Amino acid sequence: MDIDLDRLAGDLNEAAKQIKEASSKPAQEALPFVPKIMEQFQNLPSPGDLRKEMNVEACDTQKLENVYNAIQDVITNTKEAQEHFAPLGASLLDPLAKEMSDLSELVVKYLKQKGKRVERKEQEGL
């Protein structure tokens, strides 16, 4: 499997939009969207996939930065959604938050290997 960074960034951006949309609805109404959001993430490479499949030296730094920025949007929107769903006792997005945090750390590591300085944008609590 070759990692397509453009596609990965696009998929992450789309997921960030869906999460934001879900948290803009009343919590009860938005709850049915959560499984759809989680399903979308099943198709994304995991941090383990990225570790195994990505040739850091050969990848485009700008594309890697785009992936990082998209991950940060997902993390921010997930945190907002977690707060939104909290009254229902729903921690449905917790596994997603953990995976995105792990993916973010890995992409930061790769960016640093490529000589890029990365400002940590991650929200507290993820």
N, C-alpha and C positions, 0 to 999 in steps of 0.2 A: 504494500500500500504506500503510495506516494502522497505526502501531505500537500494539498493544494491550499496555500495560505490565503489566497483571495477568496476562495469558497468558504474556508473556515471563518474568516472575518465577516463575510456576508451572512453566513448562518448564525453567527453570534450576534450580529447586529439585529437580525430578524427576531431572534429569541429575546433580545433586550426589549424590542418594541412590544412583543407579545406579553412579556412580564409587566411592562409599564401599563399596557392596556388593561390587563387583568386587575391590576391594583387600582385602576381608576374607577372601577365599578364597585358597587356595594359588595362587601365581602361574600355574602351568601350567593349573590349572582355570579361572582367571579370564580368561585370554587370549582365549577366544572371545567374551567380553563386550565387548571393546574396539571391534570394528567396529560393534556395535549402539549403543554409546555415541556413537561418532563420527557414525553415521548420524542420530542424534537431533539433533545439532548442525547438520546440514545444513539443517534447517528453521527454525533461528533466524535472526533478522536479523543481518547482519554489521555491524561498525562503520561501513562505508560506507553500508549501508542506513539505519542509524540517523541518520547525518549528513544524508542526503538527505531522509528521510521524516519526521523528528520535528520538531514545532513545540515547541521548548523552553519558550517563554513560556506556551503553552497547556496543557502537561502538568502533571499533579498531582505535587507535590513528594514526597508520601509514597509514591506508586507508584514514582517514580524511585528513592527510597531503598530500596524493597523490591527493585527490580531490582539495585541496587548490592550489597545484602547477599547476594542470591542468587548474584551473580557471585563475591563473595568466598568463598562456600561452595564453589563449583565450583573456584575456584583452589586453595583449601586441600586439597580432596579430590583434585584432580588431582596436586598436588605429592606427596601421600602415595602415590597410585597409581603415580606415576613412580618413586618410591623402591622400591615393592613390586615393580614389573616390572623394575627395573634388573638384577637377577641374570640375567635372560633376555636382556639386551642390547636390550630393547624400548624404543624411544623413541617408541612409537606415539602417545602423548598429547601430544608436544611441540607439534604444530600447534594443538591445542586450548588448551594453556597460553598460547601466543602470542596467539591470538585473544581469549581471555578477558582477558588483560592489556590488550590494545588497547581492548576494550569497556569495561573498568573505567576506563581513563584518560578515555575519552569521557564516560562517565556522571558521573565526578567533575567534569569540566569543566562539564557541564550543571547539576549540583547547585550548583556555585560560581556559575554564572550566575544561579541562582535564589536566591542569597544564603545557601546552606547551607554550614556548615563540615563538612568530611569528614575523619575520622580515617583515615589510610591503614592498611588491615589486611592488605595484600598480603604474602604470604610472600616471603622472599628466594629468588632463583634462578629466578623465572619470567620 
